Amino acid sequence: MMMEVDPMTETYPLTGKNAIVTGAGNGIGKALALGLASAGVRVILIDLDSDAAGRVAEEINLSCGGK
């Protein structure tokens, strides 16, 4: 059985890096924040809707074990 390799993380290791994501409360920003977090990036969330950003932060903490 072949494992699927993500070409982005294979080419550019992201573990331990930091990223600031604006508009992180929903849409593309949320998707980007979740994807980066799952790749081991420490994500700083910014959004005009702080409640939405907080929900995304909770989702990241739950899915990534609060790392």
Secondary structure, DSSP 8 states (H G I E B T S, - for coil): ------HHHHHS--TT-EEEEETTTSHHHHHHHHHHHHTT-EEEEE-S-HHHHHHHHHHHHHHHTT-
